[in-house]
Amino acid sequence: MLKQLILENWKSFRYAELPLDPLTVLIGTNSSGKSNVVEALEFLQRIARGENIEAALAGDKTLPSIRGGLEWAALKPETNFTLKALVQGEDDKGDYLYVIQTQIVNEVKVIEEYIERQNLNKDHTINYVEKFTVKKIDLNTITGMKEPVTPFDFQDLVSSHTYLSIAEDGSIVFEKELQERYFSLKIQAINCVVSTLKEILILNPIPSKMREYSRLSDTLESDASNIAGVLAALSEEHKNEVESTLSSYIKDFPEGDIQKLWAEKVGRFGTDAMLYCQEEWKPGHITEIDSRTMSDGTLRFLAILTALLTRPQGSQLVIEEIDNGLHPSRAELLVRILRDIGSKRKIDILLTTHNPALLDALGPEIVPFVVVAHRDKETGESKLTLLEDIENLPLLLASGTLGKLATKGAIEKSLSDNK
């Protein structure tokens, strides 16, 4: 799981740290930098999935550009940026800090890329650090050598084009001399970081795309366009379980009563699917409809639920503007779902929101996990501040709920006044 994200010269940030907990809430006014944080995670996810740096930022024929592309990836007038992701290790004895520094001016290239294994004491303080460079392994060079290769020689045998996705499946077999502790730990570190970053899902449901027939799929797309295909492709037992859970929660969402929701394979070859539900708008009168007539809010709600129920355990789910299309009266229901399913399936959630009803529904216990994105009034740079680190927070909370404070802009004003 991800434990922390660090931004250096990334977009509007000079330097910022974002702690990541099982449920983290990122708030802030428009243009404060919230989307820039989300896009940093999206960039890391893309390179973990094997995209080269330029395509990960500027897009290609199949991949949309991250907002601003190459030109605006680094804080002006800097020519490079650095992203760091702290990943929880396989046990409680150590974590991994992945670092990538990228140049984007004149030539797009990786300046530095490495992983630090932070070996921890029992109290979770750092005992010592081991550093592993992340380079593409040239197996032909290694296997063609006449002399044995030592771990220290290995650094000179790597190609200059580096990606995070190297050795992600752990299938590389080294000669006996290379099967030493350094390399087993290095591959273990890379595998852990890659598997964690690959499983980040930036969820931005687009209802218009969710209304179409979709191909059977194993993984939910970022726009949730293949939601029917994901549900229909589940094993029968898993499908029944997921659809039952969807149906039980969705009953409380609309004004009318949705009795049942399911996906079904369609077409002669059964390779496509459609989403259906049964509605009871008046007693005893059941109507079956498909996703083409479902409301935008219902579809977005279903996309969030489906992501929570089908993503791999231990993965990171990022939902920007989670309240989009959500009626304020349903905020409490959504919060309950995020907490219940997220906790049960060990899905970590980062959400951004402007919705005061949602903030109030989260309750005072969310305060330690709220991060405020804001602009420095002197430099214009974005900053991230933990809500509980605001000096006069007790006074602020005494004057109103978190939702009311956000509505009045009191939190941002307090941060500006304390400069």
C-alpha positions, -999 to 999 in steps of 0.1 A, spaced: 0 0 0 10 36 -6 20 55 26 32 88 13 36 109 -19 63 136 -21 62 162 -49 93 183 -58 90 209 -86 59 190 -99 34 213 -117 24 240 -92 43 225 -62 78 234 -51 77 208 -24 49 190 -7 42 158 13 9 139 12 4 112 38 -18 84 26 -41 66 51 -69 41 46 -92 71 39 -75 104 30 -95 135 21 -80 162 0 -98 196 1 -91 230 -12 -105 258 -35 -104 257 -73 -68 258 -87 -53 250 -53 -34 220 -67 -57 190 -58 -58 178 -94 -20 181 -97 -16 157 -68 -39 132 -85 -20 135 -117 13 127 -100 -2 94 -89 -15 89 -124 20 95 -138 35 69 -114 8 44 -123 16 48 -160 53 43 -158 47 13 -135 26 -2 -163 55 2 -187 48 35 -204 79 56 -213 83 90 -197 72 111 -226 40 90 -233 32 89 -196 31 127 -196 21 138 -232 1 107 -241 1 88 -274 -24 72 -298 -40 52 -270 -32 72 -239 -46 107 -232 -22 134 -221 -19 143 -185 -32 179 -182 -5 203 -194 16 175 -210 53 178 -210 54 216 -210 37 221 -176 49 190 -158 76 209 -140 72 241 -119 83 270 -141 112 278 -147 125 244 -135 136 218 -162 130 187 -141 107 173 -114 111 146 -87 84 123 -74 88 100 -44 64 73 -33 67 55 0 54 20 -3 46 -4 25 69 -34 25 58 -70 25 61 -71 63 64 -46 92 102 -47 90 107 -22 62 92 1 36 103 11 1 109 47 -10 107 49 -48 124 81 -63 123 92 -99 138 125 -111 128 134 -147 141 160 -171 116 174 -195 133 204 -212 156 199 -243 155 161 -238 130 139 -220 150 115 -198 153 100 -164 180 118 -144 179 94 -115 158 65 -104 162 44 -73 145 26 -45 155 29 -8 146 0 15 139 16 48 145 -10 74 125 -3 105 128 -7 142 99 -21 163 87 15 169 87 21 131 116 45 132 142 39 104 171 17 115 191 18 83 186 23 45 197 2 15 196 18 -19 189 0 -51 192 16 -85 164 8 -110 178 1 -144 169 -20 -174 188 -53 -173 207 -63 -205 206 -101 -201 225 -107 -234 254 -87 -220 254 -105 -187 251 -140 -201 277 -133 -227 304 -124 -203 333 -147 -198 341 -136 -163 318 -139 -132 297 -108 -125 297 -93 -90 269 -72 -77 291 -41 -80 300 -48 -116 263 -51 -124 258 -13 -122 279 -9 -153 260 -35 -174 226 -16 -175 211 3 -204 207 40 -202 169 39 -208 153 33 -175 117 23 -166 101 13 -134 86 -18 -150 118 -37 -151 118 -72 -136 82 -67 -124 73 -103 -127 105 -114 -109 112 -139 -136 148 -129 -144 172 -158 -136 208 -147 -128 240 -167 -128 250 -181 -94 273 -152 -87 243 -128 -90 220 -147 -68 232 -129 -38 214 -110 -11 217 -76 -29 199 -88 -60 172 -108 -43 164 -77 -22 166 -55 -53 141 -76 -72 119 -79 -42 119 -41 -38 111 -35 -75 83 -61 -75 68 -45 -44 69 -10 -57 57 -19 -92 28 -40 -80 17 -12 -57 19 16 -82 3 -5 -110 -28 -10 -89 -36 27 -85 -69 34 -100 -78 70 -108 -115 67 -110 -134 94 -130 -167 78 -141 -182 91 -173 -219 82 -173 -223 87 -211 -197 60 -217 -211 37 -190 -244 35 -209 -229 16 -238 -225 -22 -243 -190 -32 -231 -166 -60 -237 -160 -86 -210 -131 -72 -189 -110 -82 -159 -102 -46 -148 -124 -16 -144 -113 13 -167 -107 48 -152 -139 61 -168 -159 30 -157 -170 26 -193 -166 -12 -190 -185 -16 -158 -210 -41 -173 -182 -61 -188 -163 -63 -155 -194 -76 -136 -204 -101 -163 -169 -115 -164 -167 -124 -127 -170 -161 -117 -206 -170 -110 -201 -171 -72 -182 -138 -71 -207 -122 -95 -236 -131 -73 -218 -118 -43 -209 -85 -59 -243 -79 -75 -260 -87 -42 -239 -61 -24 -245 -35 -52 -283 -42 -50 -284 -38 -13 -266 -4 -13 -282 10 -44 -317 6 -29 -310 35 -6 -296 58 -33 -325 69 -56 -359 82 -46 -375 52 -62 -366 17 -50 -341 -3 -71 -349 -39 -63 -320 -56 -81 -290 -47 -102 -270 -71 -124 -249 -73 -156 -257 -98 -184 -237 -111 -213 -253 -102 -247 -248 -110 -283 -244 -143 -301 -209 -149 -288 -215 -135 -253 -184 -113 -254 -203 -81 -246 -224 -71 -216 -251 -46 -205 -261 -33 -171 -297 -38 -159 -318 -31 -129 -354 -36 -116 -372 -5 -104 -403 -3 -83 -416 33 -85 -450 23 -72 -460 -7 -51 -462 -40 -70 -451 -24 -103 -416 -37 -114 -399 -22 -144 -367 -35 -159 -343 -9 -175 -308 -10 -187 -280 15 -182 -291 36 -211 -319 51 -190 -301 52 -156 -293 86 -142 -258 101 -141 -257 101 -103 -268 64 -102 -241 54 -126 -214 73 -109 -225 58 -76 -224 23 -91 -189 29 -105 -175 38 -71 -192 7 -55 -179 -16 -83 -144 -3 -79 -145 -9 -42 -158 -44 -47 -136 -56 -76 -102 -39 -71 -75 -61 -57 -71 -60 -20 -44 -37 -9 -48 -14 -39 -52 24 -40 -84 40 -52 -83 77 -61 -116 95 -67 -115 131 -78 -146 153 -70 -163 123 -55 -194 144 -49 -200 151 -86 -236 143 -93 -243 133 -57 -273 147 -40 -263 161 -5 -288 138 12 -268 108 -1 -235 119 14 -239 99 46 -246 67 26 -215 72 4 -193 78 35 -206 46 51 -199 26 20 -164 40 16 -156 31 52 -173 -3 53 -161 -18 20 -127 0 21 -119 -14 55 -133 -49 48 -114 -52 15 -83 -32 26 -87 -7 -2 -70 26 5 -90 56 -7 -79 91 -16 -108 114 -24 -111 151 -33 -142 170 -26 -159 204 -23 -191 191 -9 -199 204 26 -225 177 31 -199 151 25 -173 167 48 -199 169 76 -209 133 70 -173 122 75 -176 135 111 -149 150 134 -129 117 134 -118 124 98 -99 156 109 -64 138 112 -68 125 77 -78 157 59 -52 175 39 -57 211 26 -43 221 -8 -37 259 -9 -16 285 -26 12 305 -10 0 341 -14 36 354 -19 50 328 -43 18 314 -59 31 279 -53 8 251 -41 12 237 -7 -3 208 13 -11 212 50 -26 187 74 -58 201 87 -48 192 123 -15 213 118 -35 245 115 -27 265 147 -62 278 153 -80 247 143 -98 242 176 -112 278 174 -123 272 138 -141 239 146 -158 256 176 -173 281 151 -188 255 128 -186 220 112 -159 211 87 -185 215 59 -195 250 71 -158 260 74 -152 249 38 -182 267 25 -170 300 41 -134 295 30 -124 299 66 -97 272 64 -79 287 35 -82 322 51 -67 309 83 -37 294 64 -32 327 45 -34 348 77 -8 326 95 18 331 68 
